[in-house]
Amino acid sequence: MRKKLTKENSIKAVKILWETHPDADCALLYKTPFHLLVAVVMSAQATDKSVNAVAPELFKEYPDADAFAKLEYGLLEKRIKKIGLYRSKSKNIINMSKILVEKYGGEVPANYDDLIKLPGVGRKSANVVLATGFGIPRIAVDTHVFRLSNRIGVTYEKDVLSTELALMKVLPDDMWIRTHHTLIFHGRQICDARKPKCDRCSINHICLYASSPDERSRILDNLHTKKGM
């Protein structure tokens, strides 16, 4: 069975990464929780860069849920056509906005159970909105967080939900939000999926993948069987 880092070393590794990426934060451009929610829905299977290319002007013209709820599907499709899955995303965003207006007075609920009932909003999206939009401790596990958590050795899980729950056990809740952003930054800049830059990594002396060659095959096998992404 593959090894895991001790809780002490897991926390140590994460705090070193905090120092490595002091500016790590949400890369999506937004001003309100509603903007964030829409941006997160648009970012599914798309890059933050592509979302940021259309979001600011879109939010300037349609600043709130009420404005989006009155949009026609075809119009929004044209505005976000450069983003993947634009048809389904347009439908979800408009229908989501209508629900927010009808049930929540146009405000985004700061409640997980309410958020995941909205069209286009899953567990990861709800966690992002709660953590980033409202400062409520949550860990949103995307592809970067999943890969790094298991590659470093903080967790040893085969799916997203198990990884999230494992991280919540290892890390105190006041570390969850910042760790989410930091792992994403590190995954994009250093710990690439195919060719991680271990020689440039600030935790290569702790990370099981970098420091224990014998562990690499087991780590890769585990990551290749991931589910729920």
LOZA-206336 format. One record per residue (C-alpha): residue number from 1; residue in one letter; x, y, z. Coordinates in Angstrom, 3 decimals, padded with zeros to 6 digits, always signed. Layout:
<k=NUM; r=A; c1=X; c2=Y; c3=Z>
...
END
This chain:
<k=1; r=M; c1=+000.000; c2=+000.000; c3=+000.000>
<k=2; r=R; c1=+001.219; c2=+003.460; c3=-000.869>
<k=3; r=K; c1=+002.618; c2=+005.639; c3=+001.891>
<k=4; r=K; c1=+001.126; c2=+008.927; c3=+003.027>
<k=5; r=L; c1=+002.736; c2=+011.899; c3=+004.664>
<k=6; r=T; c1=+002.187; c2=+012.359; c3=+008.357>
<k=7; r=K; c1=-000.282; c2=+015.049; c3=+009.323>
<k=8; r=E; c1=+002.625; c2=+017.161; c3=+010.552>
<k=9; r=N; c1=+004.489; c2=+016.912; c3=+007.242>
<k=10; r=S; c1=+001.308; c2=+017.483; c3=+005.258>
<k=11; r=I; c1=+000.687; c2=+020.763; c3=+007.065>
<k=12; r=K; c1=+004.362; c2=+021.658; c3=+006.727>
<k=13; r=A; c1=+004.271; c2=+021.056; c3=+002.961>
<k=14; r=V; c1=+001.148; c2=+023.161; c3=+002.534>
<k=15; r=K; c1=+002.582; c2=+026.064; c3=+004.521>
<k=16; r=I; c1=+005.757; c2=+025.999; c3=+002.423>
<k=17; r=L; c1=+003.580; c2=+026.222; c3=-000.676>
<k=18; r=W; c1=+001.809; c2=+029.203; c3=+000.905>
<k=19; r=E; c1=+005.178; c2=+030.934; c3=+001.094>
<k=20; r=T; c1=+005.976; c2=+029.887; c3=-002.474>
<k=21; r=H; c1=+002.732; c2=+031.351; c3=-003.821>
<k=22; r=P; c1=+001.821; c2=+034.246; c3=-001.479>
<k=23; r=D; c1=-000.503; c2=+035.797; c3=-004.069>
<k=24; r=A; c1=-002.508; c2=+032.642; c3=-004.738>
<k=25; r=D; c1=-006.176; c2=+033.544; c3=-005.016>
<k=26; r=C; c1=-009.193; c2=+032.957; c3=-007.198>
<k=27; r=A; c1=-008.202; c2=+033.645; c3=-010.810>
<k=28; r=L; c1=-011.752; c2=+034.379; c3=-011.943>
<k=29; r=L; c1=-012.723; c2=+038.047; c3=-012.243>
<k=30; r=Y; c1=-015.790; c2=+039.000; c3=-010.206>
<k=31; r=K; c1=-017.174; c2=+041.692; c3=-007.911>
<k=32; r=T; c1=-020.133; c2=+040.006; c3=-006.221>
<k=33; r=P; c1=-021.059; c2=+036.464; c3=-005.143>
<k=34; r=F; c1=-023.463; c2=+036.369; c3=-008.092>
<k=35; r=H; c1=-020.697; c2=+037.278; c3=-010.535>
<k=36; r=L; c1=-018.546; c2=+034.555; c3=-008.992>
<k=37; r=L; c1=-021.333; c2=+031.994; c3=-009.290>
<k=38; r=V; c1=-021.864; c2=+032.783; c3=-012.977>
<k=39; r=A; c1=-018.112; c2=+032.738; c3=-013.641>
<k=40; r=V; c1=-017.746; c2=+029.376; c3=-011.908>
<k=41; r=V; c1=-020.570; c2=+027.888; c3=-013.982>
<k=42; r=M; c1=-018.929; c2=+029.225; c3=-017.149>
<k=43; r=S; c1=-015.535; c2=+027.812; c3=-016.129>
<k=44; r=A; c1=-016.648; c2=+024.172; c3=-016.240>
<k=45; r=Q; c1=-014.371; c2=+022.403; c3=-018.744>
<k=46; r=A; c1=-012.973; c2=+025.792; c3=-019.740>
<k=47; r=T; c1=-010.014; c2=+027.898; c3=-018.688>
<k=48; r=D; c1=-010.261; c2=+030.823; c3=-016.299>
<k=49; r=K; c1=-008.573; c2=+032.893; c3=-019.010>
<k=50; r=S; c1=-011.385; c2=+032.223; c3=-021.491>
<k=51; r=V; c1=-014.004; c2=+033.100; c3=-018.867>
<k=52; r=N; c1=-012.196; c2=+036.296; c3=-017.892>
<k=53; r=A; c1=-012.132; c2=+037.326; c3=-021.558>
<k=54; r=V; c1=-015.931; c2=+037.667; c3=-021.608>
<k=55; r=A; c1=-017.035; c2=+038.053; c3=-017.983>
<k=56; r=P; c1=-016.163; c2=+041.719; c3=-017.172>
<k=57; r=E; c1=-018.126; c2=+043.196; c3=-020.083>
<k=58; r=L; c1=-020.946; c2=+040.733; c3=-019.521>
<k=59; r=F; c1=-021.251; c2=+041.719; c3=-015.856>
<k=60; r=K; c1=-021.031; c2=+045.396; c3=-016.729>
<k=61; r=E; c1=-024.037; c2=+045.079; c3=-019.032>
<k=62; r=Y; c1=-025.928; c2=+042.554; c3=-016.889>
<k=63; r=P; c1=-024.910; c2=+043.266; c3=-013.278>
<k=64; r=D; c1=-027.235; c2=+041.002; c3=-011.311>
<k=65; r=A; c1=-029.522; c2=+037.981; c3=-011.280>
<k=66; r=D; c1=-032.528; c2=+040.040; c3=-012.325>
<k=67; r=A; c1=-030.765; c2=+041.211; c3=-015.485>
<k=68; r=F; c1=-029.607; c2=+037.699; c3=-016.392>
<k=69; r=A; c1=-033.051; c2=+036.244; c3=-015.714>
<k=70; r=K; c1=-034.510; c2=+038.487; c3=-018.448>
<k=71; r=L; c1=-031.961; c2=+037.425; c3=-021.076>
<k=72; r=E; c1=-032.880; c2=+035.264; c3=-024.044>
<k=73; r=Y; c1=-030.897; c2=+032.046; c3=-024.382>
<k=74; r=G; c1=-029.708; c2=+032.887; c3=-027.891>
<k=75; r=L; c1=-028.330; c2=+036.263; c3=-026.847>
<k=76; r=L; c1=-026.309; c2=+034.843; c3=-023.970>
<k=77; r=E; c1=-025.074; c2=+032.030; c3=-026.201>
<k=78; r=K; c1=-023.604; c2=+034.607; c3=-028.587>
<k=79; r=R; c1=-021.936; c2=+036.464; c3=-025.716>
<k=80; r=I; c1=-020.183; c2=+033.392; c3=-024.306>
<k=81; r=K; c1=-019.722; c2=+031.397; c3=-027.517>
<k=82; r=K; c1=-015.921; c2=+031.393; c3=-027.121>
<k=83; r=I; c1=-016.330; c2=+029.315; c3=-023.953>
<k=84; r=G; c1=-016.925; c2=+025.581; c3=-024.296>
<k=85; r=L; c1=-020.420; c2=+024.128; c3=-023.792>
<k=86; r=Y; c1=-021.864; c2=+027.603; c3=-024.247>
<k=87; r=R; c1=-025.376; c2=+026.390; c3=-025.071>
<k=88; r=S; c1=-025.889; c2=+024.339; c3=-021.911>
<k=89; r=K; c1=-024.124; c2=+026.971; c3=-019.825>
<k=90; r=S; c1=-026.365; c2=+029.734; c3=-021.160>
<k=91; r=K; c1=-029.447; c2=+027.711; c3=-020.314>
<k=92; r=N; c1=-028.167; c2=+026.920; c3=-016.814>
<k=93; r=I; c1=-027.138; c2=+030.513; c3=-016.058>
<k=94; r=I; c1=-030.461; c2=+032.008; c3=-017.130>
<k=95; r=N; c1=-032.547; c2=+029.365; c3=-015.358>
<k=96; r=M; c1=-030.336; c2=+029.675; c3=-012.284>
<k=97; r=S; c1=-030.843; c2=+033.443; c3=-012.302>
<k=98; r=K; c1=-034.615; c2=+033.041; c3=-012.495>
<k=99; r=I; c1=-034.553; c2=+030.771; c3=-009.437>
<k=100; r=L; c1=-032.382; c2=+033.232; c3=-007.527>
<k=101; r=V; c1=-034.838; c2=+036.044; c3=-008.295>
<k=102; r=E; c1=-037.931; c2=+033.998; c3=-007.464>
<k=103; r=K; c1=-036.693; c2=+032.205; c3=-004.335>
<k=104; r=Y; c1=-033.858; c2=+034.301; c3=-002.905>
<k=105; r=G; c1=-034.615; c2=+037.881; c3=-003.874>
<k=106; r=G; c1=-031.825; c2=+037.849; c3=-006.419>
<k=107; r=E; c1=-029.175; c2=+036.980; c3=-003.834>
<k=108; r=V; c1=-026.885; c2=+033.951; c3=-003.875>
<k=109; r=P; c1=-027.622; c2=+031.676; c3=-000.895>
<k=110; r=A; c1=-024.649; c2=+031.062; c3=+001.384>
<k=111; r=N; c1=-025.802; c2=+027.506; c3=+001.911>
<k=112; r=Y; c1=-024.446; c2=+024.349; c3=+000.290>
<k=113; r=D; c1=-027.765; c2=+022.502; c3=+000.052>
<k=114; r=D; c1=-029.413; c2=+025.462; c3=-001.675>
<k=115; r=L; c1=-026.509; c2=+026.047; c3=-004.053>
<k=116; r=I; c1=-026.320; c2=+022.517; c3=-005.433>
<k=117; r=K; c1=-030.010; c2=+022.651; c3=-006.342>
<k=118; r=L; c1=-029.269; c2=+025.432; c3=-008.831>
<k=119; r=P; c1=-028.848; c2=+024.462; c3=-012.511>
<k=120; r=G; c1=-025.199; c2=+023.910; c3=-013.449>
<k=121; r=V; c1=-023.941; c2=+023.971; c3=-009.857>
<k=122; r=G; c1=-022.254; c2=+020.847; c3=-008.508>
<k=123; r=R; c1=-020.273; c2=+020.122; c3=-005.366>
<k=124; r=K; c1=-017.040; c2=+021.752; c3=-006.512>
<k=125; r=S; c1=-018.805; c2=+024.874; c3=-007.788>
<k=126; r=A; c1=-020.792; c2=+025.243; c3=-004.571>
<k=127; r=N; c1=-017.634; c2=+024.893; c3=-002.505>
<k=128; r=V; c1=-015.862; c2=+027.565; c3=-004.559>
<k=129; r=V; c1=-018.723; c2=+030.015; c3=-004.089>
<k=130; r=L; c1=-018.986; c2=+029.345; c3=-000.351>
<k=131; r=A; c1=-015.238; c2=+029.619; c3=+000.233>
<k=132; r=T; c1=-014.308; c2=+032.435; c3=-002.131>
<k=133; r=G; c1=-017.566; c2=+034.375; c3=-002.190>
<k=134; r=F; c1=-018.533; c2=+034.100; c3=+001.473>
<k=135; r=G; c1=-015.355; c2=+033.070; c3=+003.305>
<k=136; r=I; c1=-016.970; c2=+029.875; c3=+004.592>
<k=137; r=P; c1=-014.330; c2=+027.153; c3=+005.101>
<k=138; r=R; c1=-014.653; c2=+024.618; c3=+002.268>
<k=139; r=I; c1=-012.228; c2=+022.727; c3=+000.047>
<k=140; r=A; c1=-013.124; c2=+022.687; c3=-003.635>
<k=141; r=V; c1=-011.361; c2=+019.764; c3=-005.304>
<k=142; r=D; c1=-010.671; c2=+020.367; c3=-008.982>
<k=143; r=T; c1=-008.205; c2=+018.490; c3=-011.174>
<k=144; r=H; c1=-005.212; c2=+020.363; c3=-009.724>
<k=145; r=V; c1=-006.201; c2=+019.891; c3=-006.086>
<k=146; r=F; c1=-006.929; c2=+016.214; c3=-006.692>
<k=147; r=R; c1=-003.646; c2=+015.594; c3=-008.497>
<k=148; r=L; c1=-001.404; c2=+017.488; c3=-006.088>
<k=149; r=S; c1=-002.999; c2=+016.188; c3=-002.890>
<k=150; r=N; c1=-002.445; c2=+012.614; c3=-003.981>
<k=151; r=R; c1=+000.880; c2=+013.156; c3=-005.724>
<k=152; r=I; c1=+002.452; c2=+014.945; c3=-002.765>
<k=153; r=G; c1=+001.151; c2=+012.323; c3=-000.365>
<k=154; r=V; c1=-001.235; c2=+014.416; c3=+001.714>
<k=155; r=T; c1=-004.009; c2=+012.029; c3=+000.677>
<k=156; r=Y; c1=-004.272; c2=+008.669; c3=-001.079>
<k=157; r=E; c1=-007.699; c2=+008.603; c3=-002.688>
<k=158; r=K; c1=-009.175; c2=+007.538; c3=-006.011>
<k=159; r=D; c1=-011.987; c2=+010.068; c3=-006.383>
<k=160; r=V; c1=-012.751; c2=+013.723; c3=-005.778>
<k=161; r=L; c1=-015.165; c2=+013.369; c3=-002.877>
<k=162; r=S; c1=-012.851; c2=+011.050; c3=-000.940>
<k=163; r=T; c1=-009.979; c2=+013.468; c3=-001.538>
<k=164; r=E; c1=-012.042; c2=+016.384; c3=-000.242>
<k=165; r=L; c1=-013.044; c2=+014.507; c3=+002.903>
<k=166; r=A; c1=-009.473; c2=+013.314; c3=+003.475>
<k=167; r=L; c1=-008.101; c2=+016.857; c3=+003.163>
<k=168; r=M; c1=-010.671; c2=+018.069; c3=+005.661>
<k=169; r=K; c1=-009.374; c2=+015.520; c3=+008.171>
<k=170; r=V; c1=-005.704; c2=+016.337; c3=+007.644>
<k=171; r=L; c1=-005.896; c2=+020.131; c3=+007.534>
<k=172; r=P; c1=-007.527; c2=+022.399; c3=+010.131>
<k=173; r=D; c1=-010.472; c2=+024.301; c3=+008.686>
<k=174; r=D; c1=-008.701; c2=+027.660; c3=+008.827>
<k=175; r=M; c1=-006.299; c2=+026.303; c3=+006.175>
<k=176; r=W; c1=-008.879; c2=+025.012; c3=+003.710>
<k=177; r=I; c1=-009.603; c2=+028.082; c3=+001.563>
<k=178; r=R; c1=-006.027; c2=+029.255; c3=+001.118>
<k=179; r=T; c1=-004.821; c2=+025.708; c3=+000.465>
<k=180; r=H; c1=-007.340; c2=+025.292; c3=-002.352>
<k=181; r=H; c1=-006.038; c2=+028.377; c3=-004.170>
<k=182; r=T; c1=-002.405; c2=+027.531; c3=-003.459>
<k=183; r=L; c1=-002.599; c2=+023.999; c3=-004.838>
<k=184; r=I; c1=-004.195; c2=+025.342; c3=-008.014>
<k=185; r=F; c1=-001.408; c2=+027.892; c3=-008.446>
<k=186; r=H; c1=+001.279; c2=+025.280; c3=-007.797>
<k=187; r=G; c1=-000.382; c2=+022.849; c3=-010.187>
<k=188; r=R; c1=-000.460; c2=+025.424; c3=-012.975>
<k=189; r=Q; c1=+003.050; c2=+026.764; c3=-012.459>
<k=190; r=I; c1=+005.171; c2=+023.882; c3=-011.155>
<k=191; r=C; c1=+003.422; c2=+020.558; c3=-010.607>
<k=192; r=D; c1=+002.259; c2=+019.934; c3=-014.158>
<k=193; r=A; c1=+000.159; c2=+016.844; c3=-014.811>
<k=194; r=R; c1=+002.563; c2=+015.272; c3=-017.312>
<k=195; r=K; c1=+005.934; c2=+016.825; c3=-016.548>
<k=196; r=P; c1=+006.112; c2=+018.151; c3=-012.983>
<k=197; r=K; c1=+009.085; c2=+020.456; c3=-012.448>
<k=198; r=C; c1=+010.319; c2=+018.631; c3=-009.356>
<k=199; r=D; c1=+013.766; c2=+020.272; c3=-009.553>
<k=200; r=R; c1=+012.119; c2=+023.681; c3=-009.079>
<k=201; r=C; c1=+009.602; c2=+022.624; c3=-006.440>
<k=202; r=S; c1=+009.853; c2=+024.098; c3=-002.956>
<k=203; r=I; c1=+008.583; c2=+020.886; c3=-001.328>
<k=204; r=N; c1=+010.594; c2=+018.329; c3=-003.319>
<k=205; r=H; c1=+012.234; c2=+017.229; c3=-000.056>
<k=206; r=I; c1=+008.821; c2=+016.333; c3=+001.410>
<k=207; r=C; c1=+006.708; c2=+015.310; c3=-001.577>
<k=208; r=L; c1=+006.541; c2=+011.529; c3=-001.928>
<k=209; r=Y; c1=+006.531; c2=+011.724; c3=-005.718>
<k=210; r=A; c1=+009.675; c2=+013.867; c3=-005.861>
<k=211; r=S; c1=+011.602; c2=+012.387; c3=-002.952>
<k=212; r=S; c1=+010.670; c2=+008.704; c3=-003.276>
<k=213; r=P; c1=+011.154; c2=+007.314; c3=-006.805>
<k=214; r=D; c1=+009.854; c2=+003.925; c3=-005.653>
<k=215; r=E; c1=+006.523; c2=+005.536; c3=-004.858>
<k=216; r=R; c1=+006.012; c2=+007.120; c3=-008.279>
<k=217; r=S; c1=+004.467; c2=+004.152; c3=-010.059>
<k=218; r=R; c1=+001.941; c2=+003.652; c3=-007.251>
<k=219; r=I; c1=+001.107; c2=+007.340; c3=-007.229>
<k=220; r=L; c1=+000.618; c2=+007.410; c3=-010.995>
<k=221; r=D; c1=-001.521; c2=+004.263; c3=-010.916>
<k=222; r=N; c1=-003.748; c2=+005.862; c3=-008.297>
<k=223; r=L; c1=-004.111; c2=+009.124; c3=-010.239>
<k=224; r=H; c1=-004.911; c2=+007.308; c3=-013.466>
<k=225; r=T; c1=-007.863; c2=+005.551; c3=-011.843>
<k=226; r=K; c1=-009.422; c2=+008.797; c3=-010.580>
<k=227; r=K; c1=-013.193; c2=+009.104; c3=-010.641>
<k=228; r=G; c1=-015.675; c2=+011.929; c3=-010.320>
<k=229; r=M; c1=-013.668; c2=+014.684; c3=-011.972>
END
